[in-house]
Amino acid sequence: MSQSLIRGLELLSQLAGQPATLDELAARAAVHKTTVMRLLHDLEAQRFVFRDGQQRYRLGAKIFELSARALEQRDIRAVARPHLAALNEATGHTVHLAAFEGREVVYIDKFESRHPVRMYSRIGLTAALHSAAVAKVLLADLPAERRAAIAGQIDYVKATENTILTPPALLAELELVRQQGWAHDDCEHEPLVHCIAAPVRDASGTVVAAVSTSVPTVLLDREGLLGLLPGLKSSADAVSRELGHLPKGTTR
């Protein structure tokens, strides 16, 4: 990959965090200001960035056009969307859809809670493999050797007092998820936020995505959260059926 392309992508990544002026971007760059200015001019010409009234660079329309096209290409997201919307409407709580993207689990859709307390997550962010319920669902479906290999490679960052911190503990949790058919994040990923997730399967029976409901503990206790499980599993199963999955013992 060319150095100019890498530097251009680094500029876009910085602007994804917040708008910035040329001087601010140049101060953080490892190259001369004139190089940064040239890259910004090229990006601006292709509508990847634009300057606002305060001469700050922001992500441009081309970024959002490409993002929309990328999301449209994810058939799972298109199939799942009406079911996620219905679940969100029925519960009022945050609903996520996540899937593997390479070795990471990424949120590919989200419906916000109608309550004042909101989740920090957003489409495109990764989910922690050792703590997020959606990640547990996806990992639990992998072959045992693959699960063990991933568990041994994770950086076990302690996010809360409940975070799983060792490979054996994670593997035990994944086996439980595999057996019961759903996952629980007991305030492991965010303090005072718990979550449940259920699998979405394709025609082969493989788990290709996970649907979750996240709720602050001030709104629902553990019993209340688990009370949402039937609706969550029903929504995930509906998406699975549209993807061609038939549970054992059923026929078309």
C-alpha positions in Angstrom: 0.0 0.0 0.0 1.4 3.4 -1.0 2.5 5.9 1.7 0.2 8.6 0.2 -2.8 6.2 0.5 -1.9 5.3 4.0 -1.6 8.9 5.1 -4.9 9.8 3.4 -6.6 7.0 5.2 -5.1 8.2 8.5 -6.5 11.7 7.9 -9.9 10.3 7.3 -9.7 8.2 10.5 -8.8 11.4 12.5 -11.7 13.3 11.0 -14.0 10.4 11.9 -13.3 11.3 15.5 -13.9 15.1 15.1 -13.5 17.9 12.6 -10.1 19.6 12.5 -8.2 22.4 10.8 -5.2 22.0 8.6 -2.9 23.1 11.4 -4.4 20.6 13.8 -4.1 17.8 11.4 -0.5 18.8 10.4 0.5 18.9 14.1 -0.5 15.3 14.5 1.0 14.1 11.3 4.5 12.6 10.8 5.0 14.6 7.5 5.3 18.2 6.5 2.3 20.5 6.6 2.5 20.9 2.8 2.1 17.2 2.3 -1.0 17.2 4.6 -2.4 20.1 2.6 -1.9 18.3 -0.7 -3.6 15.1 0.6 -6.5 17.1 1.9 -6.9 18.9 -1.5 -7.0 15.5 -3.3 -9.5 14.2 -0.8 -11.6 17.3 -1.1 -11.6 17.1 -4.9 -13.1 13.6 -4.6 -15.7 14.7 -2.0 -14.1 12.5 0.8 -13.7 15.7 2.9 -15.0 19.3 2.9 -14.3 22.5 4.8 -17.0 24.1 6.9 -17.4 27.8 7.7 -14.7 27.7 10.4 -12.2 26.1 7.9 -12.4 22.8 9.7 -12.2 19.7 7.6 -15.1 17.2 8.0 -15.9 13.9 6.4 -17.6 14.4 3.0 -20.5 13.0 1.1 -18.5 10.4 -0.7 -17.7 8.7 2.6 -21.4 8.4 3.5 -22.2 7.3 0.0 -19.7 4.4 0.1 -20.8 3.5 3.7 -24.4 3.3 2.5 -23.5 1.1 -0.4 -21.4 -1.2 1.8 -24.3 -1.6 4.2 -26.7 -2.3 1.4 -24.5 -5.2 0.3 -24.9 -6.9 3.6 -28.0 -9.1 2.9 -28.3 -10.0 6.5 -28.8 -6.4 7.5 -31.5 -5.9 4.9 -33.4 -9.0 5.9 -33.0 -8.3 9.7 -33.9 -4.6 9.7 -37.7 -4.9 9.8 -37.5 -7.5 12.6 -35.1 -5.3 14.6 -37.3 -2.3 14.2 -40.3 -4.3 15.4 -38.4 -5.6 18.5 -37.2 -2.0 19.2 -40.8 -0.8 18.9 -42.1 -3.5 21.2 -39.5 -3.1 24.0 -38.3 0.5 23.6 -34.8 -0.7 24.3 -31.6 -0.6 22.3 -31.3 -3.4 19.6 -28.1 -4.4 17.9 -27.2 -6.6 14.9 -23.6 -7.8 14.8 -21.5 -10.1 12.6 -18.0 -11.2 12.0 -15.8 -9.0 9.9 -12.6 -10.8 9.5 -11.5 -11.7 13.1 -13.6 -9.0 14.7 -17.2 -8.7 15.6 -18.7 -5.5 14.3 -22.1 -3.8 14.9 -23.7 -3.6 11.5 -27.1 -2.1 12.6 -28.6 -0.5 15.6 -31.9 0.9 16.8 -31.6 3.4 19.6 -33.5 3.1 22.9 -36.5 5.4 23.3 -35.4 6.0 26.9 -33.1 8.9 27.9 -30.1 6.6 28.7 -28.4 5.6 25.5 -25.6 3.1 24.7 -22.3 4.4 23.4 -22.2 1.7 20.6 -22.7 2.6 17.0 -22.7 1.0 13.6 -19.2 0.1 12.5 -17.7 -0.2 16.0 -16.3 -3.6 17.2 -17.6 -5.6 20.1 -15.3 -6.9 22.8 -14.8 -10.6 22.1 -14.6 -11.6 25.8 -17.5 -9.5 27.1 -20.1 -8.5 24.6 -23.1 -10.8 24.3 -23.2 -10.6 20.5 -19.6 -11.7 20.4 -20.3 -14.7 22.7 -23.1 -15.9 20.4 -20.8 -15.8 17.3 -17.8 -17.3 19.0 -19.9 -20.1 20.6 -20.8 -21.5 17.2 -17.2 -21.9 16.0 -15.5 -25.3 16.1 -13.9 -26.1 19.5 -10.3 -25.7 18.2 -11.1 -22.3 16.7 -12.8 -21.1 19.9 -9.8 -22.2 22.0 -7.3 -20.5 19.6 -9.3 -17.2 19.7 -9.7 -17.3 23.5 -5.9 -17.7 23.8 -5.3 -14.6 21.6 -7.7 -12.1 23.2 -6.4 -9.1 25.1 -8.6 -9.5 28.2 -9.2 -5.8 29.0 -11.0 -5.4 32.3 -13.9 -3.1 31.6 -15.9 -3.8 34.8 -15.8 -5.9 37.9 -17.7 -8.6 36.0 -15.5 -8.8 32.9 -14.2 -12.3 32.0 -10.4 -12.2 32.3 -9.1 -15.6 31.3 -9.3 -18.1 28.4 -10.7 -21.0 30.6 -13.4 -18.7 31.9 -14.4 -17.5 28.5 -14.4 -21.0 27.0 -16.7 -22.2 29.9 -19.0 -19.3 29.1 -19.0 -20.1 25.4 -19.9 -23.7 26.1 -22.9 -22.5 28.2 -24.0 -20.2 25.4 -23.7 -23.1 22.9 -25.9 -25.3 25.1 -28.6 -22.7 26.0 -28.7 -21.0 22.7 -28.3 -17.4 23.8 -25.8 -15.2 25.6 -25.8 -12.9 28.6 -23.6 -9.9 29.2 -23.9 -9.3 32.9 -22.6 -5.7 33.0 -19.3 -7.1 31.7 -18.8 -4.7 28.8 -20.2 -1.5 30.3 -20.9 -0.7 34.0 -24.6 -0.7 34.8 -25.6 -2.0 31.4 -26.6 -5.6 30.8 -27.5 -7.4 27.6 -28.8 -10.6 26.0 -28.2 -11.9 22.5 -29.5 -14.6 20.3 -28.1 -16.2 17.1 -29.2 -15.7 13.5 -28.5 -18.7 11.3 -28.4 -19.2 7.6 -29.7 -22.1 5.5 -26.7 -24.3 6.5 -27.4 -23.7 10.2 -24.3 -21.6 10.7 -24.6 -18.6 13.0 -24.0 -15.6 10.7 -25.1 -12.8 13.0 -26.3 -12.0 16.5 -29.3 -9.9 17.6 -29.1 -8.3 21.1 -31.1 -6.1 23.4 -29.1 -3.8 25.8 -30.7 -2.2 28.8 -29.3 -0.1 31.7 -29.8 -1.8 35.0 -31.7 1.3 36.3 -34.5 0.4 33.9 -34.6 -3.4 34.2 -33.1 -5.8 36.7 -31.8 -9.2 35.7 -35.3 -10.8 35.9 -36.7 -8.0 33.8 -34.0 -8.3 31.2 -34.4 -12.1 30.9 -38.1 -11.4 30.4 -37.2 -9.9 27.1 -35.5 -13.2 25.9 -38.6 -14.8 24.3 -39.2 -11.8 22.1 -35.5 -11.5 21.3 -35.2 -15.1 20.3 -38.4 -14.9 18.2 -37.0 -12.0 16.3 -33.7 -13.7 15.7 -35.5 -16.9 14.6 -37.7 -14.8 12.2 -34.5 -13.4 10.5 -33.0 -17.0 10.4 -36.1 -18.3 8.6 -35.9 -15.6 6.0 -32.2 -16.6 5.4 -33.4 -20.1 4.7 -32.8 -21.7 8.1 -35.1 -24.5 9.2 -34.9 -25.8 12.8 -34.5 -29.5 13.2 -37.7 -31.4 12.8 -39.4 -28.8 10.6 -40.2 -28.8 6.9 -40.9 -26.1 4.4 
